[in-house]
Amino acid sequence: MLVDTHCHLDFEDLVAEQKGILARARHVGVQQIITIGIDLPTSRRAIALAEANGEIYATIGIHPHNACALSSKVFQELLTLGHKSQVVAYGEIGLDFYRDYKPRPVQISCLHEQLNVARQLELPVVIHDREAHEEVLQILREQKAWEIGGAMHCFSGDWSFAKKCLDLGFYLSIAGPVTYAKAQILQNVARQCPLDRLLLETDAPFLAPVPKRGKRNEPAFLIHTAEKIASLRNLPLEEVAMQTTLNARKLFKLPKVDGKTTSERNE
């Protein structure tokens, strides 16, 4: 069994093929999927998908590309959405100093505000960090983010940065780029990270792994990322699958499954 801890099933490319995508995911053992909110509309859509499909769970949040000051109305809606039973984390939130679609001070302020929302909701956070490693770490430390926990989504740093994230109690979520030939720094992280602190994700429809690179990504392709990590660590695929699934269940409080579909929302 595998858990895709981060994808975007509400994106148009995936919505159009939803039944087939879910069937293909089940076929390779991906039996639980977390679909991610990046603003209020996508957060609502993520929850709707989770309400309609037992194997899907949702997150809510405002991506740094959409960063804004949280008005009282937005704040209240996030709190309301966060209390839905299908919501298992707060994010994708963070900083993106590569694209810089929003001014950096706005991104920083929005991240601080949303960490406060996540704390009120008692939800772990899903952190987006691109070209902002030290700034993200500083904010997580200031906010004592280890008290709520979380995952570094699509981890892209080196081992030195990885250790700092692990020291904060965070999990490292590894996506398709670990399968790319030139991704030696990420592969080194995947080798060295304690197995009980690793998560797997696709970030679908983006970043399809080898041998699907260049195609639209989907949860079924998670098997290739899992196989690569197993090879890098010289471990059986089953061991990587089992432990990363246990990790996802622990962090996101996912229920056990019966081998076919999600059993119940609450254990």
C-alpha positions in Angstrom: 0.0 0.0 0.0 1.1 3.5 -0.8 -0.2 7.0 0.1 0.1 9.9 -2.2 0.5 12.7 0.3 0.3 15.6 -2.1 -1.4 16.0 -5.4 -3.9 18.4 -7.1 -6.9 16.3 -8.2 -9.0 19.4 -8.7 -6.9 20.6 -11.5 -8.7 20.4 -14.9 -6.4 17.8 -16.4 -7.1 15.3 -13.6 -10.8 16.1 -12.9 -11.7 15.1 -16.5 -10.3 11.6 -15.9 -11.1 11.2 -12.3 -12.5 7.6 -12.4 -9.7 6.3 -14.5 -7.1 8.1 -12.4 -8.4 6.6 -9.1 -8.7 3.1 -10.7 -5.1 3.2 -11.9 -3.9 4.4 -8.5 -5.7 1.5 -6.7 -4.2 -0.9 -9.3 -0.6 -0.2 -8.2 -1.5 0.0 -4.5 -2.1 3.8 -4.0 -5.1 3.5 -1.7 -5.1 6.9 0.0 -4.6 10.3 -1.7 -4.3 13.8 -0.2 -5.5 16.5 -2.6 -4.2 20.0 -1.8 -5.8 23.4 -1.4 -3.8 26.4 -2.7 -6.5 29.1 -2.2 -10.1 29.2 -1.1 -11.7 27.8 -4.3 -9.3 24.9 -4.5 -9.6 24.2 -0.8 -13.4 24.0 -1.3 -12.9 21.7 -4.3 -10.5 19.5 -2.4 -13.0 19.0 0.4 -15.7 18.2 -2.2 -13.6 15.5 -3.8 -12.9 14.0 -0.4 -16.5 14.0 0.5 -17.3 12.1 -2.7 -14.5 9.6 -2.6 -13.5 7.6 0.5 -9.9 7.2 -0.4 -9.3 11.0 -0.9 -8.5 13.5 1.9 -8.1 17.2 1.7 -6.0 20.1 2.8 -6.7 23.8 2.9 -4.5 26.8 2.6 -3.2 29.7 0.5 -0.1 29.0 -1.6 2.6 31.7 -1.7 1.8 32.4 -5.3 -1.6 33.5 -4.0 -0.3 35.1 -0.8 -2.4 37.8 0.8 -3.2 39.4 4.1 -5.9 37.3 5.7 -9.0 39.5 6.1 -11.5 38.5 8.8 -13.7 37.0 6.2 -11.0 34.8 4.7 -9.7 33.9 8.2 -13.2 32.8 9.3 -13.7 30.7 6.1 -10.4 29.0 6.6 -11.4 28.1 10.1 -14.8 26.8 9.0 -13.2 24.7 6.2 -10.5 23.4 8.6 -13.1 21.8 10.9 -14.4 19.5 8.1 -13.7 15.9 8.9 -12.1 15.3 5.5 -9.4 17.9 6.2 -6.1 16.4 7.4 -3.6 19.2 7.1 -3.1 22.9 6.5 -1.3 23.9 3.4 0.1 24.2 0.9 1.7 27.3 2.5 5.2 28.7 2.5 7.5 30.9 0.6 8.5 30.9 -3.1 11.4 33.3 -3.8 12.0 31.6 -7.2 8.9 32.8 -9.0 8.2 35.7 -6.7 4.7 36.1 -7.9 3.9 38.0 -4.7 6.1 40.5 -2.9 8.3 38.7 -0.3 7.0 40.7 2.7 3.4 39.7 1.7 4.5 36.0 1.4 6.2 36.1 4.8 3.2 37.8 6.5 0.8 35.4 5.0 2.9 32.4 6.1 2.9 33.7 9.7 -0.8 34.3 9.7 -1.6 30.8 8.3 0.7 29.1 10.8 -1.5 30.7 13.4 -4.6 29.4 11.7 -3.1 25.9 11.6 -2.3 26.0 15.3 -5.9 27.0 16.1 -7.2 24.1 14.0 -4.6 21.7 15.5 -3.6 20.6 12.0 -0.1 19.7 10.7 1.2 22.0 8.0 2.4 21.3 4.4 5.2 23.6 3.6 6.1 24.9 0.1 9.7 26.1 0.0 11.5 27.2 -3.1 14.7 29.2 -3.0 13.7 30.3 0.6 15.3 27.7 2.8 16.7 29.9 5.6 13.7 32.2 5.6 11.3 29.3 5.9 13.3 27.7 8.7 13.4 31.0 10.6 9.7 31.4 10.5 9.0 27.8 11.5 11.3 28.2 14.5 9.7 31.5 15.5 6.3 29.9 15.3 7.4 26.8 17.2 6.0 24.8 14.3 7.2 21.5 15.8 4.3 21.7 18.2 1.9 21.1 15.3 4.2 19.2 13.0 4.2 19.0 9.2 5.9 18.0 6.0 8.3 19.8 3.7 6.5 19.3 0.4 8.5 18.2 -2.7 11.7 18.5 -0.7 14.4 20.2 -2.8 17.3 21.0 -0.4 20.5 19.3 0.4 21.3 17.1 3.4 22.4 20.0 5.5 19.0 21.6 5.1 17.2 18.3 5.5 18.8 17.8 8.9 17.6 21.2 10.1 14.0 20.3 9.0 14.3 17.0 10.7 15.5 18.7 13.9 12.2 20.7 13.8 10.3 17.4 13.8 9.2 17.7 10.2 8.9 15.0 7.6 10.5 15.1 4.2 8.1 14.5 1.3 9.9 13.1 -1.8 8.4 13.5 -5.3 9.2 12.5 -8.8 12.4 14.5 -9.3 14.3 11.9 -7.1 14.1 9.7 -10.2 15.9 12.1 -12.5 19.5 11.3 -13.4 20.9 14.7 -12.4 19.1 14.8 -9.0 22.1 13.5 -7.0 21.7 15.9 -4.1 18.0 14.9 -3.6 19.0 11.2 -4.0 21.5 11.7 -1.3 18.8 13.1 1.0 16.6 10.1 0.1 19.3 7.7 1.1 20.2 9.4 4.4 16.9 10.5 5.8 15.5 8.2 8.5 12.9 6.0 6.9 10.4 6.8 9.6 10.6 10.5 8.5 10.0 10.1 4.8 6.7 10.6 2.9 6.0 10.0 -0.8 4.1 12.3 -3.1 3.4 12.9 -6.8 2.5 16.7 -6.9 0.4 15.6 -9.8 -0.2 16.8 -12.4 3.4 18.1 -12.2 6.8 16.5 -12.0 6.1 13.0 -13.4 8.9 10.6 -12.4 11.0 8.5 -14.8 9.9 6.6 -16.8 6.8 8.9 -17.2 8.8 12.1 -17.3 7.3 14.6 -19.7 3.8 13.2 -19.3 1.0 14.5 -17.1 1.6 13.1 -13.6 -1.0 11.2 -11.6 -1.1 9.3 -8.3 -0.5 5.9 -10.0 3.0 7.1 -10.9 3.9 7.2 -7.2 5.1 3.6 -7.6 8.1 4.7 -9.6 9.2 7.2 -6.9 8.8 4.5 -4.3 10.8 2.0 -6.4 13.6 4.6 -6.8 13.8 5.2 -3.1 13.9 1.5 -2.4 16.7 1.1 -4.9 18.7 4.0 -3.4 18.4 2.6 0.1 18.9 -1.1 -1.0 15.6 -2.0 0.6 12.6 -4.1 -0.6 9.9 -1.9 -2.1 7.5 -3.4 0.4 9.5 -2.0 3.3 9.5 1.5 1.8 5.8 1.3 1.1 4.9 0.1 4.5 6.9 2.6 6.5 6.0 5.6 4.4 2.4 4.6 4.7 2.7 4.4 8.5 4.4 7.8 8.5 1.5 9.4 6.5 -1.0 7.8 8.8 0.8 9.1 11.8 1.3 12.7 10.6 -2.1 13.2 8.9 -4.1 10.9 11.2 -5.3 8.8 8.3 -7.4 5.7 9.1 -6.3 2.2 8.2 -7.8 0.7 5.1 -9.3 -2.6 4.4 -7.1 -3.4 1.3 -9.8 -2.3 -1.2 -11.1 1.1 -0.2 -10.9 3.4 2.8 -12.6 1.7 5.8 -13.8 4.6 8.0 -12.8 8.2 8.5 -12.1 7.5 12.1 -10.3 4.5 13.6 
